[in-house]
Amino acid sequence: MGGAMHVLPKKLRSHIRNVVLTVLVVSVLETFLTDLLEGFGLEVLTDFIYYKRGGLEVVGAVLIAVLALLVPFLVGTRITEAKQKVVSLPTDERRRVNLILLVVGTGLLFVLPFFLGKITNELLANVGLFVLLALGLNIVVGLAGILDLGYVAFFAVGGYTTAVLTSPNSPGFSPELPWPLALIMVVVLTGIVGLFIGAPVIRMRGDYLAIVTLGFGEIIRLLFLSDWLSGWFGGAQGITNIPGVNVGIATVKGTDPRSVFLLVLIFCAIAIYVSWRLENSRLGRAWMAIREDEDVAEAMGVNTTNTKLMAFVVGAVLASFSGAIFSAKVGSIFPTSFLMLVSIIILVVVIVGGMGNITGVIVGALVLIGVLGGPKQPGLLQEFSQFKLLIYGALLVWMMLKRPEGLVPNVRRTRELHQDEFLQDAWLKGEIDTGDQEDVQ
């Protein structure tokens, strides 16, 4: 079979590979696609593609294979032509078209939860929480170049602060504040914690910085777990009966995944906008200068201490958003939800997606959390949940060897990682040009 495939024309091999992969994906993602089709009212199509007892029907497999062959021919050329037309437009018109596409896409994204089933909304809500966390860590690691292995501490502070301020079962705080007011307190307190953790470690670099931040992350978790502070945080018993988010017309809580997903989308949109504005600001350029060479950045007049502290604070605040939503979604909170493994997985999401790139972070969360699942959250491939961490590790090693810039790389970071290749290409081009000139002479 392999020999027969090898002698086929390259284009035909590509089409066969695409068909096989498409049929395989549709078969493996049966639960997700069934929930998705039922959300759009297409139960008839579900019965046509899948057996009632589970599995892909022969007729359904043939139909999917035919569509996998025809769609690239019917749609692929038109999409390429549309992209070329947009690229060829003048700058002002191109920005206008991009803005329109962004507004339309955002609108469709906010309408989408109403057409999705509970399983899909729950899955995407979990992905959104990790997008928030990864966007914050992307500022710390991807832009400022600060390797923070204790990032889960800010996630924990956001979750526990929300629980203490809003839950009637809070052992150390009697008034039950409304969630919006509690969120303001969460942002302020997490920012202070970010300063508290960042101040002593900010002058460290490399491995020392990573080890110390890892230690601070564990210290925060152990404080929440300790009997010494159980009068405030409940110790190992945690805090239960955390209310949902009251938005006036409805209450966002874990039993309604659609409302949770909508709330997560709102905060993700805010985080994406803030990250984009910061990346293109003077502060963002200072972060990137520190990431490249801290000594040179300081010599050029960048206040490296304050700039790195700002990265810690902004990253902490974005993580606190995720923690606040997480506690309201789950309805209870325990120290075991904030293990060091969470920090590692968030870091893997940023690395695999593309450090320093907002789009890459989102893609990384969709690929890893959406497909494989989080530390305790199920993904699409629930059959492989026992091998989740093994797949994470193998994927990370492969990415470091084959594509260190990530799935959706930042252009500047790609140049940094492949600088030797670019210089070699330039040197070869210079040799060729010199040889041509000598031949002419």
N, C-alpha and C positions, 0 to 999 in steps of 0.2 A: 504493500500500500504506500509506504513511504517512498519507495523507488518510483512508483507510478506518479506520485505527486511531484517528485523532483524533476521529471522529464516534461511536465506540463509547462505551458507558457506562464511567465511570472504573473501576468494580469489575471489569468484564469485561476492560478493558485490563490491569489489574493481574494477573489470572489468566493471561492470555496471555503477559505478560512473564515471569512466574514459570516457566511451562512451558518457554518458549524457553530461558531461562537455565539451568534444570535440565538439559535435554537437552544443551545446549552444554557444561556443566561435566562431565557424565558422559562425554561424548565426548572431551574434552580430557584428562581424568584417567584415561584407560584403563589405563595401566601401574600406577598406584597402586591403583585399584579392583580390578583383576585380582588383584594381590598380596594385597589385603585380603580379598577373597572366597575366595581359595584358602587363606588362613590359617584361615578359619572352615570349611573343607571344603565350600565351595559352588562347586566347579568347574563343575557343571551349569549354574548360573545365569550364570556367566561365558560359557560356550559359547552360551547362549541370547541374551545381550545383545550380545556382540561377535563379529565375524568372526574366524576363526582367523588370517587374514592381517593383521588389524588393522582397526579401524573399527567404528562402531556399526551393528548390524543394524536393518532397518526395523521388524521386530517388537519388538525391544528398545527402540527409540526410542518406539514407540507405547505400550508398557507403562510406560516411565518418564514419558511425558507424562500418562498416566492417573493414575499414582500422584501426580505433582506437583499434579494437580487435586484428588484425593480426600483426600490426607493433611491439608491445612489444614482441611478441613471436619470430618474425623473426629477429629483430635487437637488442633487449634488452640484450640477452645472449651474442651476439658477442661483444657488446660494453663493457660489464663487463669483458669478457675474455681479450680484448685488454688492458683495464686499468690494469688488474692484471699482464699482461706481461710487461707493461711499468714500473710498480712499482717494479717488481722483477729484472729489469735490474741493472747492476752496476751503480754507481753514474755518472761516465763520460758518459756512453752510454745513460743514462736517460736524462741527460742535453742536449745531442746532439739531441735526439728525440724531447724533448720539444722545443728546438730552431727551429728545422725543422717545427714542427707544428705551432709555433708562426709565422714564416716567411710565410708559406703557408696561414695561417689564415689571416694575415695582407694583403697579396696580394689579396686574395679573397674579403676582405672587401673593398679594393680600386677599385676593378673591379665591385663590386655590384651596385654602383649608376647608371652605364650605362644600367642596366637591370631593374631598378625600374622606376615607373611612377612619375609624378610630386608631387602627394599627398604624396607618401611614402618618397621621397627625402626631401620634405619640413618638414615632421614630424621628420625624423631622423636628419635633420640639427638642428631643435629646441632642440632635445634631446642632440645633441652634444654640443650645447652652454651651456646647463645646466650641462653637464658632466664636461666641463672646469671650470665652477663656483664651482661645488661641489668638484672637485679635489683640488682647492685652499682652500676652506673652510675646507676640510678634513685635510689639513696640520695644519691649525690654531686650529680647534676644536678637530679633531680626533687624531692627533699626539701630539700637544703641550698642548691640554686641555684648550685653551683660548676660552671662549664662546663669540663670536663676533656676535652681533645681528644687526650690521650696515654694514655688508659685502657688501651690494648693493652699497655702496659709491664707492668702487673701480671699480665695473662694470660701474657706471655712469662716473667716471673720464676717464676710457678707451674709452667709447663711445663718450663723449663730446670732448675729446682731438682730437680724430680722425676726428670728424665733423669739429672742428675749423680749423684744419690744412689742410684738403682736400677739403672742400666744397667751391664753388664759392660764395655761399650765406652767408658765415661766416661773421658776422658783425664786428669782431675785428681783423681779420687776412687776409691780401690781397693775399699773395702768396699761390698757391694751390700745396702743396707738394705731391709727389707720395706716395702711401699707404705704401710701405716698409719703406721709410724714416720716415713717420709719425708714424709707429709702433714703431720704435726705440725711438722716442720722447715720445710716450705713455708709454713705459716700464719705461723709466727714471723718467717721471713725476709721474706715479703711485707709483713707489718705494719710491719717496720722500714723497708723500701723506701718504703712509703706515708708514713711519718713523714718520711723523708729528702726525698722529693719535695714533700710538703705543706708542710713547715716554711718553706722560702724563698719559696713562692708564695702562702702563705695570706693575706697582707695585700694582695695584688693583687685587682683587680676587673675585671669586664667583659672587653674585648678583650685587655688585657694578660695576664690570668690564662689565657685560652684559648691565647694564643700561647706562653706559657712552658710550660704543660703539654704542648702539642704538641711543643715542643723537647725536653722531658724524655723523652717517649715515643720520639722518634727517637734520642736519646742511648742509651737502654737497648738498643734494637735494634742500633745500630751497635757497642756494646760486645760484644754477643754475636757479631757478625759479624767483629770485628776480629782480626787476627793476633796482636795484643798479648796477648789473653786466650784464644787458641786452645788453649793448654795446659789450660784448664779447660772451655771450651765448644765446642771443635772448629771454631771459625771458620765459614767458608762451608760446610764439610762437615757441620756439625751433629753430633748424637749419634744413633747408631742402636742397634738391638737393645735397645730399652727394653722390659722385661718387662710383662706384664699385671698386673692387680690380683688377688692371691691371696686369696680369701675363705674358704679352708678346703675347702669342698665343690666349688669350681670356681674357674677363673681367668678373670677378665674381660679380654677382649682384642678387638681390632678385627675378628678373623675371626668373632666371635660377636656380631652386633649386638644380639641379644636381651639378653644379659648386660650389655652396655654401656648399653643403654636403661634397664634396671632400676637400675643404679648411678647413672645420671644422674637418674632419678626420685627416688632417695633424697636426693641432694644438693639437688635442686630443692625437695623438701619441706622440708628443713632451712632453705634460704635463704628460702623463702616465709614460714616461721614466724618466723624471725629478723627479716625485714623488717617483718612485720605487728606484732610486739611492739615494735620500735623506733619504728615510725611512730606508735603510740599511747602512747609513753612520754614522759617529760619531755624526754629527749634529742631525740626526734622533733619535739616541739613547738618546741624551741629551733632545730632545723634549719629548720623552716618559718618561724619568726620572722626568722631571718637571710635566708632567701630573699626574704621580703617587703620588709624594710628593715633592713639590717645596722646602721645608725646607731641606729635606734629600739630594736632588739634589745639593743644594747650599753648604751644608756641605761636599759633595763629590768633590767639586771643579768646579761645573758647573757654568758658568757665566750666571745666569738666565735672567738678563736684556737683554744682547746682543742676547742670544738664542731665547728669546720670540720675540724680535724685528725682528729677521731673519724670524721667522714664519709669522709675519705680512707682511713683505716685499714680501716674496715668494708667499703667498696667494694673495696679492694685484696684483702682476704681472700676475698670472694666470687668475685672474678675468678681468684684463685689456685686455687680448687676446680676451676673449669673448665679451667684450664691443666694441672693435675695429671691430670685424667681424659683430656684431649685427648692428652697425651703417651703415656699408657698405651694409649689406643685406637689411635693411629696407629702406635706402635712406633718412631718416629723423629721428630726435631725439628730444624728449620732456621730461621734468621733470617727467611727469606722468608715464613714463616707468620704473622709479626707486623708486617705493614705498617700504615701509618697508615690505610689503607682500612678495616681491621678496626674501629678506633675510630670512624670515621665511620658505618659500618653499624650498630654497636651503638647509637650516638646516634640514628640514624634509627629504629631499632626502638623506643627509648624515646619519642621524639617522636610517632611515628605511633600507637603503642599508647595513650599517655596518660601524660604525665609525672606522677610522684607517685602513680600507681595501680598496685598489684601486678597486678591482673587485666588492666589495659591493657597492661602489659609482656608478659605471657604471650600475649595476643591478638596484639600486634605481632610477636612472634617467630614465632608460627604463620603469620600472614599473609605476612610478608616472607621469613623464612628457609625456612618450610615450602613456600610456593608458589613464590617466585622463587629461593630458594637464598642461601647465604652467599657470601663472597668466593671460596672455592674449593669450596664444597659445593653439589652439585646440589639443586634443588628439584623440585616437582611439574611445573612448566612448563619442562621441559628444552629445549623447542623455542625458548624465548625467552632462553636463557642468554647469548647474545651481546649482548642488549639489556638485560641485568639492571640495570646501573648507570644506564642512561637511564631505565628505569622507576622505579628508586629516586628519582632526582632529580625526575622529573615528579610522582610521588606525594607527595614531600615538599613541593614547591611548592604543589600543590593543597591539601594538608592545612593549610599555613600560611595560605592564602587563605580556605578554606571552613570548616575545622574545626581551628583551632589547638589546641584542648584535647585532640585525639586521638580515636581510635576509641572507647575506653572511658575517658572523662574522670574525673578526680577532681573531686568536687563543689565543693570549695573553690577549686580552680584554675579551674574553669568560671566561677565567680562573679568571680574576678579578671579573667579575659580578657574577660568580657562585662559588666564593671561599668558601663560607660557605658550599655549597653542597659537594665540593671536600673534605673539611676537615671532614665533617660528614661521607662521604663514607670511608675516610681513617681511621677515628676513629672506625667505625663499623668493618672494615676489621681487624684492630688491635685487637678489642675485640674478633672477631671470631678466629683469629690466637692464641690469648692467651688462649681461651677456649679449642682449640684443643690440645695445648701443655699440659694443665692441665689434660685433659682426657688421654693423652698418659702416663703422669707420674703416 
